Amino acid sequence: MANDPRVNQRRAERGFTLIEMLVVVGIVAVMAAVALPSIGTYVRNYKIKGASQEVAGEVTSARSKAIMTNTNAGVSFVTVDADSYRWVHEDLALGEQLGPLKELPTGIRFVVSGTANAGPSIRFQRLGGFCTPGVAPCGAGVPGANVCAAVDGPRCTNREPMGTFVGTEAGGGMVITLLEEVSGLQRTVRIAPGGRVLPQP
C-alpha cells in the first residue's frame, strides 16, 4: 500500500496552505513598503532629468537654426511662462517665426533667476554665440505679444507671463534652472560663453 502510485500521486498534488500564502503576501507587502519611497524619489529624479534634457535640446535647436540660416536678427530661446518654452526665429515674418510651444512635465517649472541681466530669453547669433536681450549691444528682447500664435491663445493667457527664468553667470555663461516642486530637486541647463549647451549630467 505504501508503494501504491495513486497515493504518491495524491501527495504530490498538494498545494500551498492558507498560512503559507499569507506569509508570502506579508513578505511582499513589507518589501513594497520599504521600496516605495525609493521608487518615488527615482521617478521624480528621472522626470526632472528628462525635462532638463528636453529644454537643453530646444536651446540647442535654437542655436543650430541661427547657424544654419545665417541669421541677421537672431534665433531666441524663450521661456513663455513658468512651464512652457519655444524658439523664435526673429528674421522671419510673425506667422512663421515661432517654433512649437513645448511644456514641462506636470510639477516641474522654471526657477526665477535672481542674477543681473536676467530675462525670459537668450538670443543666438549666426556664429553660434549668444547675447542677452535687453543688454547692449544685443538689442531688445522678443516682445511678449510675439511669442504666442493664435492657436496658442488659451495656453498663453492662462499662465503667469514671461519671467526672468534665464540668468547670467559670473564667467559669462547663462543658466536655466528647473525645479521639481514636490521634492525640491533642481537641475540646470548651462550655456557656455561660446554657446555650447551643457545640461546637468
C-alpha positions in Angstrom: 0.0 0.0 0.0 2.9 2.4 0.8 4.1 2.0 -2.7 0.7 2.5 -4.3 1.3 5.0 -7.2 -2.2 6.5 -6.6 -1.3 7.5 -3.0 2.0 9.0 -4.1 0.3 11.0 -6.9 -2.2 12.5 -4.4 0.7 13.5 -2.1 2.5 15.2 -5.0 -0.6 17.2 -5.9 -0.9 19.0 -2.5 -1.0 22.9 -2.9 0.1 25.7 -0.5 -1.7 26.1 2.8 -3.5 29.3 3.7 -0.8 30.2 6.2 2.0 29.8 3.7 0.1 32.1 1.3 -0.4 34.7 4.0 3.3 34.6 4.9 4.3 35.2 1.3 1.8 38.1 0.9 3.1 39.6 4.1 6.7 39.4 3.0 5.8 41.0 -0.4 3.9 43.8 1.4 6.8 44.6 3.7 9.3 44.7 0.8 6.9 47.0 -1.2 6.6 49.4 1.8 10.3 49.6 2.2 11.0 50.1 -1.6 8.2 52.6 -2.4 9.8 55.8 -1.1 13.0 55.0 -3.1 11.0 54.3 -6.2 9.1 57.6 -5.8 12.4 59.5 -5.5 13.8 57.8 -8.5 10.7 58.6 -10.6 10.9 62.4 -9.6 14.6 62.5 -10.3 14.1 60.8 -13.7 11.3 63.2 -14.5 13.3 66.4 -13.8 16.4 65.0 -15.6 14.3 64.3 -18.7 12.8 67.7 -18.6 16.2 69.4 -18.4 17.4 67.4 -21.3 14.3 68.4 -23.4 15.0 72.1 -22.5 18.6 71.6 -23.5 17.5 70.1 -26.8 15.3 73.1 -27.6 18.1 75.5 -26.7 20.5 73.6 -29.0 17.8 73.6 -31.7 17.6 77.4 -31.5 21.4 77.7 -31.7 21.5 75.3 -34.7 18.9 77.3 -36.5 20.8 80.5 -36.0 23.9 78.9 -37.5 22.2 77.1 -40.4 20.1 80.1 -41.5 23.0 82.6 -41.1 20.6 84.7 -39.1 20.7 88.5 -39.0 18.3 89.3 -36.1 18.9 86.1 -34.2 17.1 83.0 -33.0 15.9 83.2 -29.4 15.1 80.5 -26.9 12.1 82.0 -25.0 10.5 80.9 -21.7 6.9 81.7 -22.5 5.9 81.2 -18.9 6.9 79.2 -15.8 6.4 75.8 -17.5 6.4 76.3 -21.3 9.0 77.4 -23.8 9.9 77.6 -27.6 12.3 79.1 -30.0 11.6 82.3 -32.1 13.3 82.9 -35.4 13.4 86.7 -35.5 14.4 87.0 -39.2 11.1 85.6 -40.3 7.6 87.1 -40.5 5.5 86.9 -37.4 3.4 83.9 -38.6 6.4 81.8 -39.5 8.9 82.7 -36.7 7.5 80.6 -33.9 8.7 77.1 -33.1 6.4 74.6 -31.4 5.2 75.5 -28.0 6.5 72.9 -25.5 5.6 72.3 -21.9 7.5 71.0 -18.9 6.0 67.9 -17.3 3.4 68.5 -14.6 5.0 69.6 -11.3 8.2 71.0 -12.9 8.7 74.7 -13.5 11.4 77.2 -14.4 13.0 78.9 -11.4 13.2 82.7 -11.5 16.8 83.9 -11.7 18.0 86.5 -9.3 21.1 87.3 -11.2 21.9 90.6 -13.0 20.7 90.9 -16.6 18.2 88.0 -16.2 15.3 87.8 -18.6 12.9 85.5 -20.3 15.2 84.6 -23.3 18.6 84.1 -24.8 19.4 85.1 -28.4 21.8 83.1 -30.6 23.6 84.7 -33.4 24.9 83.5 -36.8 28.2 82.1 -35.5 26.6 80.2 -32.6 27.4 82.7 -29.9 24.7 84.4 -27.8 23.8 87.7 -26.2 21.3 88.7 -23.5 18.3 90.5 -25.0 17.8 93.9 -23.3 21.5 94.3 -22.6 23.6 96.3 -25.1 24.6 95.6 -27.8 22.1 92.7 -28.1 19.0 94.9 -28.5 15.5 94.5 -27.2 14.1 91.1 -26.3 11.3 89.4 -28.2 8.1 91.2 -27.2 5.7 89.1 -25.1 3.0 89.5 -27.7 5.2 87.9 -30.3 5.7 84.5 -28.5 2.2 83.2 -28.9 0.4 82.2 -32.1 -3.4 82.4 -32.4 -3.7 78.7 -31.7 -1.7 79.1 -28.5 -4.1 81.8 -27.2 -5.7 79.9 -24.4 -2.4 78.4 -23.4 -0.6 81.7 -23.4 -3.2 83.6 -21.4 -3.9 81.0 -18.8 -0.5 81.1 -17.0 1.8 83.7 -15.5 3.6 85.8 -18.1 7.2 85.6 -19.3 9.5 85.8 -16.3 13.2 86.2 -15.6 14.0 82.5 -16.0 17.2 82.8 -17.9 20.1 84.2 -15.8 23.7 85.2 -16.4 26.7 83.5 -14.7 29.9 85.1 -13.4 32.0 83.5 -16.1 29.9 85.0 -19.0 27.7 82.0 -19.5 23.9 81.6 -19.0 21.9 79.2 -16.8 18.3 78.0 -16.8 17.2 76.2 -13.6 14.3 73.8 -13.3 12.6 72.8 -10.1 10.6 69.7 -9.2 8.0 71.3 -6.8 7.2 68.3 -4.6 10.7 67.1 -3.8 12.5 70.4 -4.3 15.0 68.8 -6.7 16.7 71.3 -9.1 18.6 70.7 -12.3 20.3 73.3 -14.5 21.0 73.8 -18.2 24.1 75.9 -18.8 25.1 77.7 -21.9 28.9 78.2 -22.0 30.3 81.5 -23.2 30.9 80.2 -26.7 27.3 79.0 -27.0 27.7 75.3 -26.2 24.7 73.9 -24.3 25.5 71.8 -21.2 22.7 70.0 -19.4 23.5 68.9 -15.8 24.6 65.3 -16.0 
